[in-house]
Amino acid sequence: MSYLDGLLSTAGDDLWRRRLGYDLRAGERFGVSGALCNARCRALAPLRERTVPVIVDVHAHYYPQNYLESIGRPDLPPRPAAGLANQSLEERLELMDRAGVTAQVLSVSQAQPYLATAEDSAAAATIGNDEYAAVVEKYQGRFYAFGTLPMTSTDAAIAEVRRVFDDLNFVGVTLGCTVAGKQLDDPSFDPILAELHRREAVVFLHPQGESVPPGFEDFRLNWLIGAPIEDSATALRLIFSGVAEKYSNIQWIVPHFGGIIPLLHERIRRQTGNKLSALRSMWFDTVAGAGAESFACAAATLGADRLLYGTDYPYSPNNDEFVERLTYLDGLGLSEDELREIKGARVARLLKLDVAKHAR
């Protein structure tokens, strides 16, 4: 086997073949000798060692219409907040390619299957997870999934945990910050959390727009500032209740930079002491628009080594802002290693993603 054939066989993807710009059979067809091709590829071989950055968007949503109908929420996602909601998956992929995003991890956002009966909840979760599984299968390496659980039924939720991990091979699950008015530290959820703990599962939290103070119903305040408050309250309740310690194998991802925790970090620390150090066992995504100030505050209080890149797709007013939610990270003075970790290397390890061959 020629040097070129060996190099191409180890490359493992069409992208590298295109970047080499040489195919031995094509070269010989046009009168270029195998020796010349081999010499050319020896010169290019060092480029093979330059790792293409893996960029993973850990906070991205997908709303299959039949799933929305099954939970009685065909109005989602709300417009105009979700400016990209009308894009097809193919158009989404084009936008990801423009930004350089290797993959997205999909979740249902506020559209959780927390319905009145166990049967309806279980049926809706099955529909939603099957829809996600079809997307993951069709676009292998570009989309991964956090499964959704019918949390209003313990038995159904545990059964779906098993299906999500054992049959569908999802990378984690998503839970609402509240479940039909209950907080996640409610003892009724212990059996479900115990199963997630046993599996060392990654759990992506998401606000529901419900646990907010009076007066937040107007002007979309329940989402503008209420959602980050939900994030913060849930993370702190998990810590202060002892749930995070009891089920310490669960890897919690808190969205929106942990909500208001970074801003009030010192206030909370002064009143709770060492308890706040448990935040170091959690992960936080970078969804907050493209704000250098928000990033600096979160990095100083939570640690830059706990941050994961996310966009909150389709909640961007336009394509340009979606791209900016990644590119602004390059102007923060971070080292190449820090950028690589935040943009995707860290979450790829956390979720055990096989994404390197799909890096663009």
C-alpha positions in Angstrom: 0.0 0.0 0.0 1.3 3.4 -0.9 2.0 6.1 1.6 -1.0 8.1 0.3 -3.3 5.1 0.6 -2.1 4.6 4.1 -2.6 8.2 5.0 -6.1 8.3 3.5 -7.1 5.1 5.3 -6.2 6.6 8.6 -7.9 9.8 7.9 -11.2 8.2 8.1 -13.4 10.9 6.5 -14.1 12.6 3.2 -13.2 16.0 4.7 -9.6 15.1 5.1 -9.5 13.6 1.7 -10.7 16.9 0.2 -8.2 18.8 2.3 -5.4 16.7 1.0 -6.5 17.6 -2.5 -4.9 14.4 -3.9 -6.3 11.0 -4.5 -3.8 8.4 -5.8 -6.1 6.9 -8.4 -7.2 10.3 -9.6 -3.5 11.4 -9.8 -2.5 8.5 -11.9 -5.6 9.0 -14.1 -4.3 12.4 -15.0 -0.7 11.3 -15.5 0.6 12.1 -12.1 2.8 9.3 -10.7 2.2 7.6 -7.5 5.6 8.6 -6.4 4.8 12.3 -6.9 1.5 11.9 -5.1 3.3 10.2 -2.2 5.9 12.9 -2.0 3.2 15.6 -2.0 1.4 13.9 0.8 4.5 13.5 2.9 4.9 17.2 2.7 1.3 17.6 3.8 1.4 15.0 6.5 2.1 17.4 9.4 -1.3 19.0 8.6 -2.9 15.7 9.6 -1.8 16.3 13.1 -3.5 19.7 13.4 -6.8 18.8 15.2 -9.9 20.5 13.7 -11.7 22.2 16.7 -14.7 20.3 18.0 -17.5 22.8 18.7 -20.6 21.5 20.5 -23.6 23.6 21.3 -25.0 22.0 24.5 -28.1 24.2 24.7 -30.2 23.8 21.6 -33.9 23.0 21.2 -36.0 21.1 18.7 -39.8 21.2 18.6 -41.4 18.4 16.6 -44.9 19.3 15.8 -46.5 16.0 16.7 -44.8 16.1 20.0 -46.1 19.6 20.7 -49.6 18.5 19.9 -49.2 15.5 22.2 -48.5 17.9 25.2 -51.1 20.4 24.1 -48.6 23.1 23.3 -48.8 23.6 19.5 -48.0 27.3 20.0 -44.4 26.6 20.9 -41.8 28.0 20.4 -43.1 31.5 21.1 -42.6 34.1 18.4 -40.9 36.6 18.0 -38.5 35.4 20.8 -37.6 32.3 18.7 -36.4 34.1 15.6 -35.0 31.0 14.0 -38.0 28.8 14.7 -39.1 28.5 11.0 -35.8 27.0 9.9 -35.8 23.4 8.7 -33.1 21.0 10.1 -31.2 21.4 6.8 -31.3 25.2 7.2 -30.1 24.8 10.7 -27.2 22.7 9.6 -26.3 25.3 7.1 -26.2 27.9 9.8 -24.2 25.6 12.1 -21.7 25.1 9.2 -21.4 28.9 8.8 -20.7 29.3 12.4 -18.3 26.3 12.6 -20.5 24.3 15.0 -19.8 20.6 14.8 -22.9 19.4 16.7 -25.8 20.4 18.8 -27.3 18.5 21.8 -31.1 18.8 21.4 -33.6 19.2 24.3 -37.3 20.1 24.6 -36.8 23.3 26.5 -40.0 24.2 28.4 -42.0 21.7 26.4 -41.9 19.0 29.0 -44.4 16.1 29.1 -45.7 16.9 32.5 -49.3 16.1 31.9 -52.3 15.4 34.2 -52.2 11.6 33.8 -49.4 9.1 33.9 -50.6 7.6 30.7 -50.6 10.8 28.8 -47.2 11.9 30.1 -45.6 8.5 29.2 -47.2 8.6 25.7 -45.9 12.1 25.1 -42.4 11.3 26.3 -42.3 8.3 24.0 -43.4 10.5 21.0 -40.8 13.2 21.8 -37.9 10.8 22.4 -38.7 8.8 19.3 -38.7 12.0 17.2 -35.3 12.9 18.6 -33.9 9.5 18.0 -34.9 9.7 14.3 -33.1 13.0 14.0 -30.0 11.7 15.7 -30.0 8.6 13.4 -30.5 10.7 10.2 -27.9 13.3 11.0 -25.3 11.2 12.7 -22.6 13.2 14.4 -24.4 16.5 13.9 -27.2 16.1 16.5 -27.3 14.3 19.9 -30.1 14.3 22.3 -31.1 14.8 25.9 -34.1 12.6 26.5 -37.3 13.9 28.2 -39.0 12.0 31.1 -42.6 11.8 32.2 -41.7 12.9 35.7 -45.3 13.0 36.9 -45.2 9.2 37.1 -42.3 7.5 38.9 -42.7 4.1 37.3 -43.1 5.6 33.8 -40.1 8.0 34.3 -37.8 5.2 35.4 -39.0 3.0 32.5 -38.2 5.9 30.1 -34.8 6.4 31.7 -34.0 2.9 30.8 -35.3 3.2 27.3 -33.5 6.5 26.7 -30.1 5.1 27.7 -30.3 1.4 26.8 -32.3 1.5 23.6 -32.0 5.0 22.2 -28.4 5.7 23.4 -29.0 9.3 24.3 -26.3 11.3 26.0 -28.3 12.4 28.9 -31.8 13.6 30.0 -33.4 17.0 30.5 -35.5 18.0 33.5 -37.6 21.0 34.0 -36.6 23.2 37.0 -40.1 22.5 38.3 -42.4 19.5 37.6 -46.1 20.3 37.8 -45.5 22.8 40.6 -43.0 20.5 42.5 -39.4 21.3 43.0 -36.8 18.7 42.0 -35.7 18.2 45.6 -39.2 16.9 46.4 -38.8 13.4 48.0 -41.3 12.0 45.5 -38.6 12.3 42.8 -36.0 10.3 44.8 -36.5 7.0 43.0 -36.0 8.7 39.6 -32.9 10.6 40.8 -31.5 7.4 42.3 -31.8 5.7 38.9 -30.0 8.6 37.2 -27.4 8.5 40.0 -26.8 4.8 39.4 -26.3 5.5 35.7 -24.0 8.5 36.3 -26.3 10.4 34.1 -25.9 13.9 32.7 -29.0 16.0 33.5 -29.6 19.2 31.6 -31.9 21.6 33.6 -34.3 24.0 31.9 -36.7 26.6 33.4 -40.4 26.3 32.8 -41.4 29.9 33.2 -43.6 29.0 36.1 -41.8 29.5 39.5 -41.7 33.3 39.4 -42.9 36.1 41.7 -46.2 37.9 41.2 -46.0 40.6 38.6 -43.8 38.5 36.3 -46.7 37.6 34.0 -46.5 40.9 32.1 -43.9 42.1 29.6 -42.5 38.5 29.3 -40.7 39.0 32.6 -41.3 35.3 33.4 -38.8 34.5 30.7 -36.6 37.7 30.5 -35.6 37.5 34.2 -37.8 34.8 35.7 -36.2 32.0 33.8 -32.6 32.7 35.1 -34.1 33.0 38.6 -35.6 29.5 38.1 -32.1 28.2 37.1 -30.6 29.7 40.2 -33.2 28.6 42.6 -33.1 25.0 41.3 -29.3 24.8 41.5 -29.3 26.2 45.0 -32.2 24.0 46.2 -30.4 20.9 44.9 -27.3 21.9 47.0 -29.0 23.2 50.1 -31.5 20.2 50.3 -28.6 17.7 50.1 -29.9 16.2 46.8 -26.8 17.1 44.8 -24.6 15.4 47.5 -26.9 12.4 47.9 -27.0 11.8 44.1 -23.4 12.9 43.5 -23.0 10.8 40.4 -25.4 13.0 38.5 -23.7 15.6 36.4 -26.0 18.7 36.5 -25.8 21.3 33.7 -27.4 24.6 34.7 -28.3 26.9 31.8 -27.9 30.7 31.4 -24.6 31.0 33.3 -26.3 29.7 36.4 -28.9 32.5 36.3 -28.3 35.2 38.9 -25.9 33.2 41.0 -22.7 34.8 39.6 -24.1 38.3 40.3 -25.1 37.4 43.9 -22.4 34.9 44.5 -20.7 36.9 47.3 -24.0 37.6 49.0 -25.0 34.0 49.0 -21.6 32.8 50.1 -21.6 35.1 53.1 -24.9 33.7 54.3 -24.4 30.1 53.5 -20.7 29.5 54.1 -19.0 26.5 52.4 -22.2 25.1 51.0 -21.8 27.2 47.9 -18.6 25.3 47.1 -20.8 22.5 45.8 -21.4 24.7 42.7 -18.0 23.4 41.6 -19.7 20.0 41.0 -22.1 21.5 38.4 -21.7 22.7 34.9 -23.0 25.9 33.4 -23.7 26.9 29.8 -22.8 30.2 28.2 -26.3 31.2 27.1 -26.8 34.9 27.8 -26.7 36.5 24.4 -23.1 37.3 23.5 -22.1 39.2 26.6 -18.5 39.6 27.7 -19.6 41.0 31.0 -21.8 38.0 31.8 -19.0 35.7 30.9 -16.5 37.5 33.0 -18.8 37.4 36.0 -19.5 33.7 35.6 -15.9 32.8 35.0 -14.8 34.7 38.1 -17.4 33.1 40.4 -18.2 29.7 39.0 -14.8 29.1 37.2 -14.1 29.1 33.5 -13.4 25.4 33.8 -17.1 24.7 34.5 -18.4 26.6 31.4 -19.9 24.9 28.3 -20.8 26.7 25.0 -24.5 27.0 24.2 -26.7 29.1 22.0 -30.4 28.5 23.1 -31.3 27.8 19.4 -33.8 28.8 18.0 -34.0 31.8 20.5 -31.9 34.2 18.4 -33.4 37.2 16.5 -31.4 36.3 13.4 -28.6 34.1 12.0 -25.9 36.7 12.7 -26.6 36.7 16.4 -26.5 32.9 16.5 -23.0 33.1 15.0 -22.0 35.8 17.4 -22.8 33.7 20.4 -19.8 31.6 19.4 -17.5 34.2 17.9 -17.6 36.6 20.9 -15.7 34.0 22.9 -12.7 34.6 20.7 -12.4 38.3 21.9 -12.4 37.5 25.7 -8.6 37.0 26.0 -8.9 33.3 26.7 -6.0 31.0 25.8 -6.4 28.5 22.9 -6.7 25.7 25.4 -9.5 27.5 27.4 -11.4 28.3 24.2 -11.1 24.7 22.9 -12.4 23.4 26.2 -15.4 25.8 26.5 -16.3 25.5 22.8 -16.6 21.7 22.8 -13.8 19.6 24.1 -15.1 19.6 27.7 -18.7 18.7 26.9 -17.5 16.1 24.4 -15.7 14.3 27.2 -18.6 14.8 29.6 -21.2 13.4 27.2 -18.8 10.9 25.6 -19.4 12.2 22.2 -17.8 10.8 19.1 -17.6 14.1 17.3 -14.0 14.5 16.2 -14.5 12.9 12.8 -17.4 15.4 12.2 -15.4 18.5 13.0 -15.5 21.0 10.2 
